[in-house]
Amino acid sequence: MFSRLYGVLLPFFVSFLLAYLLDPIVDFVQNKCRVKFRGLAVTITLLLFVAILSLAIYLLIPAIGREVRTAAVGVEQYFADFDADKYFTQEQQTKIHSVLDGLNMESLLSFPAVRDALQSLIPKIGQWITGGLSWLAELVVVFIGLMYLIFLLLEFPKLRQNWSSFVPPKYRSQAQTLVHDINRNMNAYFRGQGLVALIVGILFAVGFCIIGMPMGIAMGLFIGVLNLVPYMQALGIPPCILLCLVQSAQTGRPIWLTLLLMTLVFIVVQTLQDLVLTPKIMGKVTGMGPTAILLSLSIWGAVFGVIGMIIALPLTTLAVSYYKHFINT
């Protein structure tokens, strides 16, 4: 049932997560700023959130656009000036040419398995194109998610007060303890991990700019966003290698040197993250080693997708804590 309803439930889960993160700000606006109506506090919070996001985009887009154009010119130059003799021996070039010349596309496409695969793939490509063009349906999903977000922010005080009334009295005390612990773990994790990701993204952006990598700011911030999920910043390594090739073509610097500088940036930032940022900011929020973290991300990601990977660590930490406290005693 969950797999069938995943597409419907995903906007609600995303909106609930955003509402959970924005609810303290709404409470601050309503209580500290003495805004009488909850709806007005929600409106002010959303406008503030949109304003900050728009300002960040306004400041970053021109710089990122310049870097993208520079990288595009570098790619064109790289392929125009590509010299195979620098990378392959004459024997290797001969073998590559012989393999390419020996390919018979007609015979390959007549191979039954490949032909069947292409026949099954073509309709899917058509479906993907049709789905990509259905911008109206995507707009409706965004609108529904926004409505979820507004209604959840308006109703959060009632949800905090009345949710326990839906739990049978026999289990109400245990449920209240469980929800309190979940709330505490989620708050500590998201605030800490968000701050770590922001600092790591800035450090990567500064490091890439120092070594002169094309699109350094954009790539650094992208790795910072990936860092919201632990160890996911490794996905930024392949595009960084490609950008190092572009930098080598632009500057004439040896490829090994650009790759070495990129590796040094990763080592320095990762060392600061592991030895300074994570211990100071995250403290003992997770208390899990790398193996347990990767296993947790894999399991929750397989069950709930991207949302599962985001909430994997606080839920796993809570589950381990309860297992030690109530079962393994």
Order of alpha helices (4+ residues) and beta strands (2+ residues): alpha-alpha-alpha-alpha-alpha-alpha-alpha-alpha-alpha-alpha-alpha
